[in-house]
């Protein structure tokens, strides 16, 4: 578990949250899942806060290493709770989490679910 409690809300020089870094870089799936839950408890707004390139943590997890479907869906649900329009949020190059999912995510069911959640996004 991370300590001190406020560590979960810190950001790096590129304005990436601990959540984004854990989802995109940490190979240990259990640790990534723990960071998701700690973020929910201590800094839920992080799910809706983009980095300095405009990417939401959801986009980071979709573009990162393969993750268990349950973790992807948990991040999706928590993101949509904090930012209902997250699937249509464009980063600095105009890419949305939906675009990233379609291009990078191997979970076909999740991609179909994202398409259903964002009608007219294409």
C-alpha positions, -999 to 999 in steps of 0.1 A, spaced: 0 0 0 12 35 -8 23 58 20 18 86 29 -19 87 20 -15 119 -1 11 102 -24 -18 88 -45 -27 124 -56 8 135 -67 17 141 -103 49 139 -122 65 166 -144 43 156 -174 13 160 -151 6 122 -151 -11 110 -120 0 80 -100 -30 63 -115 -20 70 -151 16 58 -144 4 26 -127 -21 18 -154 4 25 -183 37 13 -168 34 -11 -139 37 -47 -150 23 -61 -117 -14 -63 -123 -22 -66 -86 -3 -34 -79 -20 -16 -107 -54 -27 -93 -44 -16 -58 -35 19 -72 -70 20 -88 -87 13 -55 -65 37 -35 -71 64 -60 -109 58 -57 -106 61 -19 -83 91 -17 -84 111 -50 -113 99 -72 -111 131 -93 -79 116 -108 -100 94 -131 -113 125 -148 -81 146 -149 -60 146 -180 -22 149 -181 -4 177 -199 -10 160 -233 -47 158 -226 -48 120 -220 -71 107 -193 -60 77 -172 -85 56 -191 -67 63 -223 -34 53 -206 -47 19 -195 -62 13 -229 -28 21 -246 -7 3 -220 2 -33 -215 -26 -58 -217 -48 -57 -185 -74 -81 -172 -109 -73 -185 -121 -67 -149 -95 -40 -143 -102 -23 -177 -140 -23 -169 -133 -10 -133 -113 20 -147 -140 26 -174 -168 26 -148 -149 49 -124 -139 72 -151 -175 76 -164 -187 82 -129 -163 111 -126 -165 124 -162 -195 110 -181 -182 124 -214 -147 108 -210 -150 86 -240 -152 117 -262 -125 136 -245 -98 144 -271 -62 146 -261 -37 171 -277 -36 151 -310 -73 147 -312 -74 111 -300 -101 100 -276 -102 69 -253 -126 54 -278 -100 58 -306 -73 43 -284 -95 14 -275 -103 7 -311 -66 9 -321 -48 -7 -291 -71 -28 -269 -73 -65 -274 -105 -69 -255 -131 -71 -283 -160 -71 -258 -148 -39 -242 -143 -22 -276 -179 -31 -285 -191 -18 -251 -173 15 -256 -189 19 -290 -223 13 -275 -216 38 -247 -205 65 -272 -231 65 -300 -222 89 -328 -186 91 -317 -173 77 -350 
